[in-house]
Amino acid sequence: MIIGIIPNTHKEEISQVTGEFVKHLEIYGFDYFISNELNKTHFRGSIRDSAFIPQEEIFRRSDIIVSIGGDGTMLNTAYLARNSSAPLIGLNIGKLGFLAEFDLNRIDELLNEIKDGQYTIEKRMVLEGDCITCNNQNLFAINDIVIDKGGWPKMIEISIEVNDEYVTTFVADGLIIATPTGSTGYSLSTGGPVISPTADVIALSPISPHTLNMRPLVLDSSRKIRLSVKSQFEYIQVSCDGQRVYSLNPPAEILIYKSTRNVSLVHVHSTNYFKILREKLYWGIDVRKINQV
């Protein structure tokens, strides 16, 4: 089995972490490739030069892709690998690590289970979108597509249609259109629901709406969502996974829908989604007891 390594080269400790991970791969008998965006001279010959290849080659030649960084790195890797069938797994050296499930202390556990075939491949939904009023700028998101007011201090007006049926018009700071994977991200912080990652639905969560009765809406993924956005400012902002940001001139028409593509994630048998919720979001834990001395 060939493991492809995509490291976040902006992390100070990335060379050390990558070197440690490679040592474990060699112990367990895995072959590997590393993105050549990482400076190979940092390893002083401890890793063969031929292991460093372009990312496009890694996505084509690897059986599993390991993203080293945090959730943001994982999302970026998933975007870069969007045309590849190789599944992904994240090694977290960032903060929360909700998508990047493993850390340095669990490398042996991870590689043991992969070597023994104790893992499954989970398909995650992806969103795409077209900006109808701006030469069909294509949008692609694993977590969410966010429409917001950009640099304008006042709210914007958003109208929603679902499968050409009018839903509502409201003013707010913006709107989050999230996949189940993204339901525990920005959407959750605005009061959106936590959605099981394999559910086939899309969540719409308004950002600070100017009315208390505007609530999140969950739709089945076969629906196409058309948004009409107006602002007094010169542009509105559209971001995909908080990484790819576009400025659109209002009034803007945006069509959002479930992509025919998906993202494949590796899950080993020693962990599951609800365990991650308990560990990362502290579900069922009384924080008052945590803070007791």
C-alpha positions in Angstrom: 0.0 0.0 0.0 1.2 3.5 -0.9 0.6 6.4 1.4 0.6 9.9 0.0 1.6 12.7 2.4 0.3 16.2 2.0 1.8 18.4 4.7 0.9 21.9 5.7 4.2 23.6 4.9 3.2 26.7 6.9 3.4 24.9 10.2 6.8 25.5 11.9 7.1 21.9 13.1 6.0 20.3 9.9 9.4 18.8 8.9 9.8 17.2 12.3 6.3 15.8 12.3 6.6 14.5 8.7 9.9 12.9 9.4 8.5 11.1 12.5 5.5 9.9 10.5 7.7 8.6 7.7 9.8 6.6 10.3 6.5 4.9 11.5 5.5 4.2 7.9 8.8 2.4 7.3 8.5 0.4 10.5 5.1 -0.8 9.4 6.3 -1.6 5.8 4.3 1.1 3.9 5.7 2.8 0.8 5.1 6.5 0.6 5.3 9.7 -1.4 5.6 13.3 0.0 4.5 16.5 -1.6 7.5 18.2 -3.1 6.3 21.5 -1.8 8.0 20.4 1.5 11.7 21.3 1.4 13.5 17.9 1.2 16.8 19.5 2.3 15.4 19.7 5.8 15.7 15.9 6.1 19.4 15.7 5.3 19.2 12.5 3.4 17.0 10.6 5.9 14.3 10.4 3.3 15.1 9.4 -0.3 14.8 12.2 -2.9 12.6 10.1 -5.1 9.9 10.2 -2.4 9.3 13.9 -3.1 6.9 14.3 -6.1 4.3 16.8 -7.3 0.9 16.7 -5.5 -0.9 15.8 -8.7 1.3 12.7 -8.9 0.5 11.9 -5.2 -3.2 12.0 -5.8 -2.8 9.7 -8.8 -0.4 7.1 -7.4 -1.4 6.8 -3.8 -3.9 4.3 -2.2 -4.5 6.6 0.8 -3.7 10.3 1.3 -2.6 11.6 4.7 -3.1 15.3 5.3 -0.8 16.6 8.0 -1.9 19.8 9.7 -5.4 20.6 11.0 -9.0 20.7 9.7 -8.2 23.6 7.4 -5.3 21.5 5.8 -7.7 18.6 5.5 -10.3 20.7 3.7 -7.7 22.1 1.4 -6.3 18.6 0.6 -9.8 17.4 -0.1 -10.3 20.2 -2.5 -7.0 19.6 -4.3 -7.9 15.8 -4.5 -11.4 16.5 -5.7 -10.8 14.6 -9.0 -9.0 11.7 -7.3 -10.6 8.5 -6.0 -7.9 8.1 -3.2 -9.5 8.4 0.3 -8.1 10.8 2.9 -7.2 10.7 6.5 -6.0 13.6 8.7 -3.1 13.7 11.1 -3.8 16.7 13.4 -1.2 19.1 14.6 -3.6 22.0 14.7 -6.3 22.9 17.2 -9.7 21.1 17.2 -9.0 18.4 14.7 -12.6 17.4 14.0 -11.9 16.2 10.4 -8.3 15.4 11.1 -9.1 12.8 13.7 -5.6 11.4 14.6 -2.7 13.1 16.4 0.9 12.1 16.9 0.2 10.0 20.0 -2.0 7.7 17.9 0.2 7.0 14.9 0.9 3.4 15.8 -2.9 2.8 16.4 -3.7 4.3 13.0 -1.1 2.4 11.0 -1.8 -0.9 12.8 -5.5 -0.7 11.9 -4.8 0.3 8.3 -2.2 -2.5 7.9 -4.8 -5.0 9.3 -7.6 -3.7 7.1 -9.5 -2.5 10.1 -11.0 0.6 8.4 -13.8 1.7 6.2 -14.2 4.3 3.4 -16.9 6.8 4.0 -18.3 9.0 1.2 -19.0 12.6 2.2 -21.3 15.0 0.3 -19.9 17.9 -1.6 -21.7 21.1 -2.6 -21.3 23.0 -5.8 -22.7 26.3 -6.9 -22.9 28.6 -9.9 -23.0 32.4 -9.8 -25.6 33.1 -12.5 -24.9 36.8 -12.6 -21.1 36.6 -12.8 -20.1 34.4 -15.8 -21.0 31.2 -13.9 -18.2 31.3 -11.4 -18.1 27.7 -10.1 -18.2 27.1 -6.3 -17.0 23.9 -4.6 -17.2 23.1 -0.9 -16.8 20.1 1.4 -17.9 22.0 4.6 -20.0 25.0 3.5 -20.7 27.8 1.2 -21.2 31.1 3.0 -22.8 34.2 1.7 -22.0 37.3 3.8 -22.0 41.1 3.7 -18.3 41.4 3.2 -16.9 44.8 4.2 -20.3 46.4 4.4 -21.3 47.2 8.0 -25.0 46.8 7.4 -27.1 43.7 6.7 -27.9 42.3 3.2 -31.2 41.0 1.8 -31.4 37.3 0.9 -34.2 35.6 -0.9 -34.4 31.8 -1.0 -36.1 29.5 -3.6 -36.0 25.7 -3.4 -36.6 23.9 -6.7 -38.2 27.1 -8.1 -40.5 27.4 -5.1 -40.3 30.6 -3.1 -39.3 30.1 0.5 -38.6 33.4 2.2 -36.8 36.8 2.1 -34.9 38.1 5.1 -32.2 40.5 6.1 -29.1 39.3 7.9 -25.3 39.3 8.0 -25.4 36.3 5.7 -26.4 32.7 5.2 -24.5 29.4 5.6 -25.3 26.5 3.3 -23.6 23.5 5.0 -23.1 19.8 4.2 -23.4 17.3 7.1 -19.6 17.4 7.3 -19.8 21.1 7.8 -22.6 21.1 10.3 -20.2 21.0 13.2 -18.3 24.1 11.8 -19.4 27.6 11.2 -23.1 26.5 10.9 -23.0 25.1 14.5 -21.8 28.4 15.9 -24.9 30.2 14.4 -27.3 27.7 16.0 -27.4 25.2 13.1 -28.1 21.5 13.7 -25.5 18.8 14.2 -26.1 16.4 11.4 -24.8 12.8 11.0 -22.1 12.9 8.3 -23.8 10.2 6.2 -27.2 11.9 6.1 -28.2 13.1 2.7 -29.3 16.6 3.5 -28.2 20.2 3.3 -28.6 22.8 6.1 -29.3 26.5 5.7 -28.4 28.6 8.7 -28.9 32.4 8.7 -26.1 34.5 10.3 -27.6 37.1 12.8 -31.0 37.5 11.0 -32.9 40.7 11.8 -35.9 38.7 13.1 -36.1 36.1 15.9 -38.4 33.7 13.9 -35.8 33.1 11.1 -34.5 29.6 11.9 -32.2 27.0 10.3 -33.7 24.9 7.5 -32.8 21.3 6.6 -33.5 20.1 3.0 -33.0 16.8 1.3 -30.0 17.0 -1.0 -31.9 16.6 -4.2 -33.2 20.1 -3.9 -31.6 23.0 -5.8 -31.2 26.2 -3.8 -31.4 29.5 -5.6 -30.4 32.6 -3.7 -31.0 36.2 -4.7 -28.7 38.6 -2.7 -29.0 42.4 -2.6 -26.8 44.9 -0.9 -26.2 48.7 -0.9 -22.5 48.0 -0.9 -20.4 47.4 -4.1 -20.0 43.7 -3.5 -21.0 40.7 -1.4 -18.7 38.0 -0.3 -19.0 34.2 -1.0 -16.6 31.8 0.6 -16.1 28.1 0.1 -14.9 26.2 3.2 -13.5 29.5 4.5 -10.6 29.2 2.0 -11.7 30.2 -1.5 -13.3 33.7 -1.3 -15.1 35.5 -4.2 -16.5 39.0 -4.3 -19.7 39.3 -6.3 -21.5 42.5 -7.5 -25.1 42.7 -6.2 -27.7 41.9 -7.0 -26.3 38.4 -7.3 -28.1 35.2 -8.2 -26.4 32.0 -6.9 -27.5 28.4 -7.6 -26.3 25.8 -5.0 -26.7 22.0 -5.3 -25.3 18.6 -4.3 -22.3 17.7 -6.4 -22.0 14.5 -8.4 -18.6 14.1 -6.9 -17.9 13.3 -3.2 -15.0 13.1 -0.8 -13.8 9.8 0.6 -12.6 9.6 4.2 -10.8 6.8 5.9 -12.3 5.7 9.3 -10.5 3.1 11.4 -12.6 0.9 13.6 -11.3 2.2 16.9 -13.1 5.5 16.5 -16.5 6.7 15.4 -18.5 9.9 14.8 -20.2 10.0 18.2 -16.9 9.3 20.0 -15.5 12.4 18.2 -18.5 14.5 19.2 -17.9 13.5 22.9 -14.2 14.2 22.7 -14.1 17.3 20.6 -17.4 19.0 21.5 -17.6 17.6 25.1 -21.0 16.1 24.6 -22.5 14.8 27.9 -19.6 16.3 30.0 -20.5 18.7 32.8 -18.0 21.5 32.2 -18.5 22.7 35.8 -16.8 19.5 37.0 -13.9 20.0 34.6 -13.2 23.4 36.1 -13.3 22.2 39.7 -10.0 22.1 41.4 
